[in-house]
């Protein structure tokens, strides 16, 4: 009986041999050395440095204008 059980299990394993695994589950990602898609590995951050520079310049101009208005009074 034990041989039949192990053979049945072996047949189930053999049936899955050709399946493709995209390594999406947290456990499979950990086994493969990749970050799980959760916590710090759940998203990518894209930074537009040109937009950041423009915004910093605009904020500096606004601060300068506010400073000049305060000095007039």
Secondary structure, 3 states (H helix, E strand, C coil): CHHHHHHHHHHHHHHCCCCCCCCCCHHHHHHCCCCCCCHHHCCCCCCCHHHHHHHHHHHHHHHHHHHHHHHHC
